[in-house]
Amino acid sequence: MYRALQIANYIVSVAFRIGRPITNLHLQKILYYLQAKELVFEGIPLFNDTIEKWKLGPVVPQVYHEYKEYGSQPIEKIATEIIFDDKTFDIKPVEFNENDIEDGTKENITPDIISLLNEDPFKLVDLTHEHHPWKKYKERIEDGEKGLKYSNEEIYDFFTEFPEKLYEVLGGS
C-alpha cells in the first residue's frame, strides 16, 4: 500500500507527461476514483490516507495541503513529501521517485488516470455529490462540519452496489 501523496505525485507526473494541466480539485477526484477501483477490484486500498467529505466532494487532506498553494490554478511541480519517523522523531524530505511505485500498479492505474484527466473536474464533483456516502452527509457538509471521513468499507459497498458509477468515469476498465 502506498501513501496518498506518492499516488498523487504519480498522477501529477502522468499529467505532465501527457501535457494535461491538473488542478488540486481534479487531483482529489482522481485519487477518490482510483481508491474506489482498487477497493472494488483488488479488495485492498491503493493508499492508506483518509479521504474526507468536503463541499466539493472527496478530498485527501494531506495531499490537498501539499498542493493548496496553487489554488484553482494548474499544479506546476511535483510536491516533496515530508516523512516523519515516529521512532527517531526525524523529519526528512523525500523527492518523488516513480520507481517507488511498482510497475504493475502503474500499469493498472495509468489508463484510469488518463481517462480521469480527460473528464471535467466539476463533472467529477457533481458525480461524487450523487454518491450516497457523500449525499447522506450533504446538509452537515454544507453547514461547514469538518472531519467527516469516508471509510474504505462505505466506498467499497457503494461501488460494488453501483459499479456503473465507476464505469461512467473509467469506461469499461
PyMOL commands that place a pseudoatom at each C-alpha (Angstrom):
pseudoatom trace, name=CA, resn=MET, resi=1, chain=A, elem=C, hetatm=0, pos=[0.000, 0.000, 0.000]
pseudoatom trace, name=CA, resn=TYR, resi=2, chain=A, elem=C, hetatm=0, pos=[1.176, 3.488, -0.810]
pseudoatom trace, name=CA, resn=ARG, resi=3, chain=A, elem=C, hetatm=0, pos=[0.952, 6.884, 0.815]
pseudoatom trace, name=CA, resn=ALA, resi=4, chain=A, elem=C, hetatm=0, pos=[-1.630, 9.080, -0.898]
pseudoatom trace, name=CA, resn=LEU, resi=5, chain=A, elem=C, hetatm=0, pos=[0.990, 11.699, -1.746]
pseudoatom trace, name=CA, resn=GLN, resi=6, chain=A, elem=C, hetatm=0, pos=[3.025, 9.074, -3.630]
pseudoatom trace, name=CA, resn=ILE, resi=7, chain=A, elem=C, hetatm=0, pos=[-0.009, 8.277, -5.778]
pseudoatom trace, name=CA, resn=ALA, resi=8, chain=A, elem=C, hetatm=0, pos=[-0.896, 11.968, -6.116]
pseudoatom trace, name=CA, resn=ASN, resi=9, chain=A, elem=C, hetatm=0, pos=[2.627, 12.755, -7.284]
pseudoatom trace, name=CA, resn=TYR, resi=10, chain=A, elem=C, hetatm=0, pos=[2.424, 9.924, -9.793]
pseudoatom trace, name=CA, resn=ILE, resi=11, chain=A, elem=C, hetatm=0, pos=[-0.884, 11.330, -11.100]
pseudoatom trace, name=CA, resn=VAL, resi=12, chain=A, elem=C, hetatm=0, pos=[0.718, 14.762, -11.475]
pseudoatom trace, name=CA, resn=SER, resi=13, chain=A, elem=C, hetatm=0, pos=[3.704, 13.211, -13.277]
pseudoatom trace, name=CA, resn=VAL, resi=14, chain=A, elem=C, hetatm=0, pos=[1.357, 11.457, -15.738]
pseudoatom trace, name=CA, resn=ALA, resi=15, chain=A, elem=C, hetatm=0, pos=[-0.498, 14.736, -16.319]
pseudoatom trace, name=CA, resn=PHE, resi=16, chain=A, elem=C, hetatm=0, pos=[2.810, 16.494, -17.046]
pseudoatom trace, name=CA, resn=ARG, resi=17, chain=A, elem=C, hetatm=0, pos=[3.927, 13.676, -19.349]
pseudoatom trace, name=CA, resn=ILE, resi=18, chain=A, elem=C, hetatm=0, pos=[0.780, 13.811, -21.493]
pseudoatom trace, name=CA, resn=GLY, resi=19, chain=A, elem=C, hetatm=0, pos=[0.565, 17.607, -21.416]
pseudoatom trace, name=CA, resn=ARG, resi=20, chain=A, elem=C, hetatm=0, pos=[-2.697, 17.863, -19.452]
pseudoatom trace, name=CA, resn=PRO, resi=21, chain=A, elem=C, hetatm=0, pos=[-2.991, 20.591, -16.831]
pseudoatom trace, name=CA, resn=ILE, resi=22, chain=A, elem=C, hetatm=0, pos=[-4.207, 19.313, -13.467]
pseudoatom trace, name=CA, resn=THR, resi=23, chain=A, elem=C, hetatm=0, pos=[-5.585, 21.273, -10.526]
pseudoatom trace, name=CA, resn=ASN, resi=24, chain=A, elem=C, hetatm=0, pos=[-5.756, 20.218, -6.897]
pseudoatom trace, name=CA, resn=LEU, resi=25, chain=A, elem=C, hetatm=0, pos=[-9.531, 19.784, -7.277]
pseudoatom trace, name=CA, resn=HIS, resi=26, chain=A, elem=C, hetatm=0, pos=[-9.084, 17.426, -10.220]
pseudoatom trace, name=CA, resn=LEU, resi=27, chain=A, elem=C, hetatm=0, pos=[-6.313, 15.554, -8.401]
pseudoatom trace, name=CA, resn=GLN, resi=28, chain=A, elem=C, hetatm=0, pos=[-8.594, 14.934, -5.422]
pseudoatom trace, name=CA, resn=LYS, resi=29, chain=A, elem=C, hetatm=0, pos=[-11.346, 13.373, -7.523]
pseudoatom trace, name=CA, resn=ILE, resi=30, chain=A, elem=C, hetatm=0, pos=[-8.853, 11.175, -9.370]
pseudoatom trace, name=CA, resn=LEU, resi=31, chain=A, elem=C, hetatm=0, pos=[-7.491, 9.905, -6.041]
pseudoatom trace, name=CA, resn=TYR, resi=32, chain=A, elem=C, hetatm=0, pos=[-11.025, 9.048, -4.907]
pseudoatom trace, name=CA, resn=TYR, resi=33, chain=A, elem=C, hetatm=0, pos=[-11.875, 7.077, -8.033]
pseudoatom trace, name=CA, resn=LEU, resi=34, chain=A, elem=C, hetatm=0, pos=[-8.536, 5.241, -8.042]
pseudoatom trace, name=CA, resn=GLN, resi=35, chain=A, elem=C, hetatm=0, pos=[-9.063, 4.281, -4.399]
pseudoatom trace, name=CA, resn=ALA, resi=36, chain=A, elem=C, hetatm=0, pos=[-12.599, 3.087, -5.193]
pseudoatom trace, name=CA, resn=LYS, resi=37, chain=A, elem=C, hetatm=0, pos=[-11.460, 0.953, -8.115]
pseudoatom trace, name=CA, resn=GLU, resi=38, chain=A, elem=C, hetatm=0, pos=[-8.660, -0.626, -6.096]
pseudoatom trace, name=CA, resn=LEU, resi=39, chain=A, elem=C, hetatm=0, pos=[-11.044, -1.429, -3.234]
pseudoatom trace, name=CA, resn=VAL, resi=40, chain=A, elem=C, hetatm=0, pos=[-13.609, -2.982, -5.561]
pseudoatom trace, name=CA, resn=PHE, resi=41, chain=A, elem=C, hetatm=0, pos=[-11.326, -4.947, -7.869]
pseudoatom trace, name=CA, resn=GLU, resi=42, chain=A, elem=C, hetatm=0, pos=[-8.326, -5.729, -5.676]
pseudoatom trace, name=CA, resn=GLY, resi=43, chain=A, elem=C, hetatm=0, pos=[-10.003, -5.800, -2.263]
pseudoatom trace, name=CA, resn=ILE, resi=44, chain=A, elem=C, hetatm=0, pos=[-7.369, -3.530, -0.729]
pseudoatom trace, name=CA, resn=PRO, resi=45, chain=A, elem=C, hetatm=0, pos=[-6.852, 0.227, -0.608]
pseudoatom trace, name=CA, resn=LEU, resi=46, chain=A, elem=C, hetatm=0, pos=[-4.381, 1.820, -3.012]
pseudoatom trace, name=CA, resn=PHE, resi=47, chain=A, elem=C, hetatm=0, pos=[-3.229, 4.236, -0.319]
pseudoatom trace, name=CA, resn=ASN, resi=48, chain=A, elem=C, hetatm=0, pos=[-3.559, 4.401, 3.435]
pseudoatom trace, name=CA, resn=ASP, resi=49, chain=A, elem=C, hetatm=0, pos=[-4.524, 8.051, 3.948]
pseudoatom trace, name=CA, resn=THR, resi=50, chain=A, elem=C, hetatm=0, pos=[-8.030, 9.136, 4.879]
pseudoatom trace, name=CA, resn=ILE, resi=51, chain=A, elem=C, hetatm=0, pos=[-10.434, 10.658, 2.381]
pseudoatom trace, name=CA, resn=GLU, resi=52, chain=A, elem=C, hetatm=0, pos=[-12.772, 13.289, 3.801]
pseudoatom trace, name=CA, resn=LYS, resi=53, chain=A, elem=C, hetatm=0, pos=[-16.165, 14.604, 2.677]
pseudoatom trace, name=CA, resn=TRP, resi=54, chain=A, elem=C, hetatm=0, pos=[-15.750, 18.264, 1.727]
pseudoatom trace, name=CA, resn=LYS, resi=55, chain=A, elem=C, hetatm=0, pos=[-18.086, 20.715, -0.017]
pseudoatom trace, name=CA, resn=LEU, resi=56, chain=A, elem=C, hetatm=0, pos=[-16.544, 19.939, -3.401]
pseudoatom trace, name=CA, resn=GLY, resi=57, chain=A, elem=C, hetatm=0, pos=[-16.548, 16.189, -2.813]
pseudoatom trace, name=CA, resn=PRO, resi=58, chain=A, elem=C, hetatm=0, pos=[-13.867, 13.748, -1.670]
pseudoatom trace, name=CA, resn=VAL, resi=59, chain=A, elem=C, hetatm=0, pos=[-10.529, 15.179, -0.517]
pseudoatom trace, name=CA, resn=VAL, resi=60, chain=A, elem=C, hetatm=0, pos=[-7.365, 13.631, 0.898]
pseudoatom trace, name=CA, resn=PRO, resi=61, chain=A, elem=C, hetatm=0, pos=[-6.407, 16.430, 3.330]
pseudoatom trace, name=CA, resn=GLN, resi=62, chain=A, elem=C, hetatm=0, pos=[-2.665, 15.737, 3.362]
pseudoatom trace, name=CA, resn=VAL, resi=63, chain=A, elem=C, hetatm=0, pos=[-2.499, 15.879, -0.436]
pseudoatom trace, name=CA, resn=TYR, resi=64, chain=A, elem=C, hetatm=0, pos=[-4.744, 18.939, -0.531]
pseudoatom trace, name=CA, resn=HIS, resi=65, chain=A, elem=C, hetatm=0, pos=[-2.416, 20.824, 1.812]
pseudoatom trace, name=CA, resn=GLU, resi=66, chain=A, elem=C, hetatm=0, pos=[0.664, 19.873, -0.217]
pseudoatom trace, name=CA, resn=TYR, resi=67, chain=A, elem=C, hetatm=0, pos=[-0.864, 21.395, -3.353]
pseudoatom trace, name=CA, resn=LYS, resi=68, chain=A, elem=C, hetatm=0, pos=[-3.118, 24.167, -1.983]
pseudoatom trace, name=CA, resn=GLU, resi=69, chain=A, elem=C, hetatm=0, pos=[-0.598, 26.864, -2.890]
pseudoatom trace, name=CA, resn=TYR, resi=70, chain=A, elem=C, hetatm=0, pos=[-1.845, 26.594, -6.486]
pseudoatom trace, name=CA, resn=GLY, resi=71, chain=A, elem=C, hetatm=0, pos=[-5.424, 27.413, -5.541]
pseudoatom trace, name=CA, resn=SER, resi=72, chain=A, elem=C, hetatm=0, pos=[-7.607, 26.710, -8.572]
pseudoatom trace, name=CA, resn=GLN, resi=73, chain=A, elem=C, hetatm=0, pos=[-4.666, 27.054, -10.970]
pseudoatom trace, name=CA, resn=PRO, resi=74, chain=A, elem=C, hetatm=0, pos=[-2.833, 24.104, -12.538]
pseudoatom trace, name=CA, resn=ILE, resi=75, chain=A, elem=C, hetatm=0, pos=[-0.180, 22.411, -10.419]
pseudoatom trace, name=CA, resn=GLU, resi=76, chain=A, elem=C, hetatm=0, pos=[3.269, 23.450, -11.609]
pseudoatom trace, name=CA, resn=LYS, resi=77, chain=A, elem=C, hetatm=0, pos=[5.570, 20.983, -9.877]
pseudoatom trace, name=CA, resn=ILE, resi=78, chain=A, elem=C, hetatm=0, pos=[5.528, 17.713, -8.015]
pseudoatom trace, name=CA, resn=ALA, resi=79, chain=A, elem=C, hetatm=0, pos=[5.449, 18.072, -4.230]
pseudoatom trace, name=CA, resn=THR, resi=80, chain=A, elem=C, hetatm=0, pos=[8.283, 16.996, -1.987]
pseudoatom trace, name=CA, resn=GLU, resi=81, chain=A, elem=C, hetatm=0, pos=[6.983, 14.660, 0.666]
pseudoatom trace, name=CA, resn=ILE, resi=82, chain=A, elem=C, hetatm=0, pos=[7.935, 15.212, 4.291]
pseudoatom trace, name=CA, resn=ILE, resi=83, chain=A, elem=C, hetatm=0, pos=[8.261, 11.926, 6.171]
pseudoatom trace, name=CA, resn=PHE, resi=84, chain=A, elem=C, hetatm=0, pos=[8.195, 11.825, 9.966]
pseudoatom trace, name=CA, resn=ASP, resi=85, chain=A, elem=C, hetatm=0, pos=[9.917, 8.880, 11.630]
pseudoatom trace, name=CA, resn=ASP, resi=86, chain=A, elem=C, hetatm=0, pos=[7.978, 8.305, 14.855]
pseudoatom trace, name=CA, resn=LYS, resi=87, chain=A, elem=C, hetatm=0, pos=[10.774, 6.145, 16.267]
pseudoatom trace, name=CA, resn=THR, resi=88, chain=A, elem=C, hetatm=0, pos=[13.653, 8.594, 15.829]
pseudoatom trace, name=CA, resn=PHE, resi=89, chain=A, elem=C, hetatm=0, pos=[11.497, 11.735, 15.608]
pseudoatom trace, name=CA, resn=ASP, resi=90, chain=A, elem=C, hetatm=0, pos=[13.410, 12.723, 12.494]
pseudoatom trace, name=CA, resn=ILE, resi=91, chain=A, elem=C, hetatm=0, pos=[11.796, 14.628, 9.671]
pseudoatom trace, name=CA, resn=LYS, resi=92, chain=A, elem=C, hetatm=0, pos=[13.154, 14.112, 6.205]
pseudoatom trace, name=CA, resn=PRO, resi=93, chain=A, elem=C, hetatm=0, pos=[12.164, 15.414, 2.803]
pseudoatom trace, name=CA, resn=VAL, resi=94, chain=A, elem=C, hetatm=0, pos=[11.593, 12.739, 0.178]
pseudoatom trace, name=CA, resn=GLU, resi=95, chain=A, elem=C, hetatm=0, pos=[11.634, 13.637, -3.505]
pseudoatom trace, name=CA, resn=PHE, resi=96, chain=A, elem=C, hetatm=0, pos=[9.128, 11.751, -5.645]
pseudoatom trace, name=CA, resn=ASN, resi=97, chain=A, elem=C, hetatm=0, pos=[10.616, 8.729, -7.376]
pseudoatom trace, name=CA, resn=GLU, resi=98, chain=A, elem=C, hetatm=0, pos=[8.353, 6.989, -9.857]
pseudoatom trace, name=CA, resn=ASN, resi=99, chain=A, elem=C, hetatm=0, pos=[10.313, 3.772, -9.288]
pseudoatom trace, name=CA, resn=ASP, resi=100, chain=A, elem=C, hetatm=0, pos=[8.904, 3.595, -5.759]
pseudoatom trace, name=CA, resn=ILE, resi=101, chain=A, elem=C, hetatm=0, pos=[5.584, 2.602, -7.340]
pseudoatom trace, name=CA, resn=GLU, resi=102, chain=A, elem=C, hetatm=0, pos=[5.504, -0.969, -8.599]
pseudoatom trace, name=CA, resn=ASP, resi=103, chain=A, elem=C, hetatm=0, pos=[5.288, -1.439, -12.361]
pseudoatom trace, name=CA, resn=GLY, resi=104, chain=A, elem=C, hetatm=0, pos=[2.095, -3.490, -12.001]
pseudoatom trace, name=CA, resn=THR, resi=105, chain=A, elem=C, hetatm=0, pos=[0.431, -0.700, -10.050]
pseudoatom trace, name=CA, resn=LYS, resi=106, chain=A, elem=C, hetatm=0, pos=[1.463, 1.883, -12.641]
pseudoatom trace, name=CA, resn=GLU, resi=107, chain=A, elem=C, hetatm=0, pos=[0.169, -0.341, -15.465]
pseudoatom trace, name=CA, resn=ASN, resi=108, chain=A, elem=C, hetatm=0, pos=[-3.107, -0.750, -13.609]
pseudoatom trace, name=CA, resn=ILE, resi=109, chain=A, elem=C, hetatm=0, pos=[-3.766, 2.897, -12.733]
pseudoatom trace, name=CA, resn=THR, resi=110, chain=A, elem=C, hetatm=0, pos=[-2.218, 4.854, -15.626]
pseudoatom trace, name=CA, resn=PRO, resi=111, chain=A, elem=C, hetatm=0, pos=[-5.075, 4.237, -18.111]
pseudoatom trace, name=CA, resn=ASP, resi=112, chain=A, elem=C, hetatm=0, pos=[-7.554, 5.292, -15.398]
pseudoatom trace, name=CA, resn=ILE, resi=113, chain=A, elem=C, hetatm=0, pos=[-5.542, 8.426, -14.627]
pseudoatom trace, name=CA, resn=ILE, resi=114, chain=A, elem=C, hetatm=0, pos=[-5.558, 9.375, -18.318]
pseudoatom trace, name=CA, resn=SER, resi=115, chain=A, elem=C, hetatm=0, pos=[-9.283, 8.681, -18.565]
pseudoatom trace, name=CA, resn=LEU, resi=116, chain=A, elem=C, hetatm=0, pos=[-9.990, 10.813, -15.496]
pseudoatom trace, name=CA, resn=LEU, resi=117, chain=A, elem=C, hetatm=0, pos=[-7.699, 13.620, -16.690]
pseudoatom trace, name=CA, resn=ASN, resi=118, chain=A, elem=C, hetatm=0, pos=[-9.958, 13.837, -19.734]
pseudoatom trace, name=CA, resn=GLU, resi=119, chain=A, elem=C, hetatm=0, pos=[-13.021, 14.416, -17.553]
pseudoatom trace, name=CA, resn=ASP, resi=120, chain=A, elem=C, hetatm=0, pos=[-14.059, 17.882, -16.471]
pseudoatom trace, name=CA, resn=PRO, resi=121, chain=A, elem=C, hetatm=0, pos=[-13.208, 18.186, -12.755]
pseudoatom trace, name=CA, resn=PHE, resi=122, chain=A, elem=C, hetatm=0, pos=[-16.548, 19.850, -11.990]
pseudoatom trace, name=CA, resn=LYS, resi=123, chain=A, elem=C, hetatm=0, pos=[-18.373, 16.974, -13.661]
pseudoatom trace, name=CA, resn=LEU, resi=124, chain=A, elem=C, hetatm=0, pos=[-16.482, 14.683, -11.264]
pseudoatom trace, name=CA, resn=VAL, resi=125, chain=A, elem=C, hetatm=0, pos=[-17.529, 16.901, -8.345]
pseudoatom trace, name=CA, resn=ASP, resi=126, chain=A, elem=C, hetatm=0, pos=[-21.163, 16.646, -9.444]
pseudoatom trace, name=CA, resn=LEU, resi=127, chain=A, elem=C, hetatm=0, pos=[-20.901, 12.874, -9.829]
pseudoatom trace, name=CA, resn=THR, resi=128, chain=A, elem=C, hetatm=0, pos=[-19.395, 12.412, -6.357]
pseudoatom trace, name=CA, resn=HIS, resi=129, chain=A, elem=C, hetatm=0, pos=[-22.196, 14.542, -4.912]
pseudoatom trace, name=CA, resn=GLU, resi=130, chain=A, elem=C, hetatm=0, pos=[-24.644, 11.964, -6.268]
pseudoatom trace, name=CA, resn=HIS, resi=131, chain=A, elem=C, hetatm=0, pos=[-22.910, 9.128, -4.393]
pseudoatom trace, name=CA, resn=HIS, resi=132, chain=A, elem=C, hetatm=0, pos=[-24.680, 8.020, -1.242]
pseudoatom trace, name=CA, resn=PRO, resi=133, chain=A, elem=C, hetatm=0, pos=[-21.565, 8.230, 1.013]
pseudoatom trace, name=CA, resn=TRP, resi=134, chain=A, elem=C, hetatm=0, pos=[-21.376, 11.996, 0.309]
pseudoatom trace, name=CA, resn=LYS, resi=135, chain=A, elem=C, hetatm=0, pos=[-25.071, 12.674, -0.219]
pseudoatom trace, name=CA, resn=LYS, resi=136, chain=A, elem=C, hetatm=0, pos=[-26.187, 11.332, 3.154]
pseudoatom trace, name=CA, resn=TYR, resi=137, chain=A, elem=C, hetatm=0, pos=[-23.951, 13.944, 4.852]
pseudoatom trace, name=CA, resn=LYS, resi=138, chain=A, elem=C, hetatm=0, pos=[-24.757, 16.785, 2.430]
pseudoatom trace, name=CA, resn=GLU, resi=139, chain=A, elem=C, hetatm=0, pos=[-26.512, 19.002, 4.962]
pseudoatom trace, name=CA, resn=ARG, resi=140, chain=A, elem=C, hetatm=0, pos=[-23.767, 18.612, 7.558]
pseudoatom trace, name=CA, resn=ILE, resi=141, chain=A, elem=C, hetatm=0, pos=[-21.059, 19.217, 4.946]
pseudoatom trace, name=CA, resn=GLU, resi=142, chain=A, elem=C, hetatm=0, pos=[-22.792, 22.321, 3.619]
pseudoatom trace, name=CA, resn=ASP, resi=143, chain=A, elem=C, hetatm=0, pos=[-23.228, 23.564, 7.199]
pseudoatom trace, name=CA, resn=GLY, resi=144, chain=A, elem=C, hetatm=0, pos=[-19.427, 23.506, 7.473]
pseudoatom trace, name=CA, resn=GLU, resi=145, chain=A, elem=C, hetatm=0, pos=[-18.889, 20.400, 9.579]
pseudoatom trace, name=CA, resn=LYS, resi=146, chain=A, elem=C, hetatm=0, pos=[-15.275, 19.238, 9.254]
pseudoatom trace, name=CA, resn=GLY, resi=147, chain=A, elem=C, hetatm=0, pos=[-13.611, 15.862, 9.635]
pseudoatom trace, name=CA, resn=LEU, resi=148, chain=A, elem=C, hetatm=0, pos=[-16.315, 13.702, 8.059]
pseudoatom trace, name=CA, resn=LYS, resi=149, chain=A, elem=C, hetatm=0, pos=[-14.395, 10.723, 6.748]
pseudoatom trace, name=CA, resn=TYR, resi=150, chain=A, elem=C, hetatm=0, pos=[-15.113, 8.137, 4.109]
pseudoatom trace, name=CA, resn=SER, resi=151, chain=A, elem=C, hetatm=0, pos=[-14.462, 4.614, 5.299]
pseudoatom trace, name=CA, resn=ASN, resi=152, chain=A, elem=C, hetatm=0, pos=[-12.989, 2.127, 2.881]
pseudoatom trace, name=CA, resn=GLU, resi=153, chain=A, elem=C, hetatm=0, pos=[-15.982, -0.088, 3.642]
pseudoatom trace, name=CA, resn=GLU, resi=154, chain=A, elem=C, hetatm=0, pos=[-18.536, 2.501, 2.576]
pseudoatom trace, name=CA, resn=ILE, resi=155, chain=A, elem=C, hetatm=0, pos=[-16.601, 3.245, -0.629]
pseudoatom trace, name=CA, resn=TYR, resi=156, chain=A, elem=C, hetatm=0, pos=[-16.383, -0.477, -1.356]
pseudoatom trace, name=CA, resn=ASP, resi=157, chain=A, elem=C, hetatm=0, pos=[-20.047, -1.067, -0.542]
pseudoatom trace, name=CA, resn=PHE, resi=158, chain=A, elem=C, hetatm=0, pos=[-21.236, 1.838, -2.685]
pseudoatom trace, name=CA, resn=PHE, resi=159, chain=A, elem=C, hetatm=0, pos=[-19.213, 0.937, -5.764]
pseudoatom trace, name=CA, resn=THR, resi=160, chain=A, elem=C, hetatm=0, pos=[-19.935, -2.777, -5.535]
pseudoatom trace, name=CA, resn=GLU, resi=161, chain=A, elem=C, hetatm=0, pos=[-23.649, -1.974, -5.365]
pseudoatom trace, name=CA, resn=PHE, resi=162, chain=A, elem=C, hetatm=0, pos=[-23.350, 0.581, -8.191]
pseudoatom trace, name=CA, resn=PRO, resi=163, chain=A, elem=C, hetatm=0, pos=[-20.377, -0.463, -10.373]
pseudoatom trace, name=CA, resn=GLU, resi=164, chain=A, elem=C, hetatm=0, pos=[-21.747, 1.667, -13.197]
pseudoatom trace, name=CA, resn=LYS, resi=165, chain=A, elem=C, hetatm=0, pos=[-20.656, 4.697, -11.131]
pseudoatom trace, name=CA, resn=LEU, resi=166, chain=A, elem=C, hetatm=0, pos=[-17.049, 3.624, -11.724]
pseudoatom trace, name=CA, resn=TYR, resi=167, chain=A, elem=C, hetatm=0, pos=[-17.607, 2.701, -15.354]
pseudoatom trace, name=CA, resn=GLU, resi=168, chain=A, elem=C, hetatm=0, pos=[-19.157, 6.098, -16.137]
pseudoatom trace, name=CA, resn=VAL, resi=169, chain=A, elem=C, hetatm=0, pos=[-15.791, 7.781, -15.481]
pseudoatom trace, name=CA, resn=LEU, resi=170, chain=A, elem=C, hetatm=0, pos=[-13.357, 4.964, -16.226]
pseudoatom trace, name=CA, resn=GLY, resi=171, chain=A, elem=C, hetatm=0, pos=[-15.052, 3.476, -19.241]
pseudoatom trace, name=CA, resn=GLY, resi=172, chain=A, elem=C, hetatm=0, pos=[-15.155, -0.300, -19.374]
pseudoatom trace, name=CA, resn=SER, resi=173, chain=A, elem=C, hetatm=0, pos=[-11.896, -0.738, -17.443]
for i in range(1, 173): cmd.bond("trace and resi %d" % i, "trace and resi %d" % (i + 1))
show_as sticks, trace
zoom trace
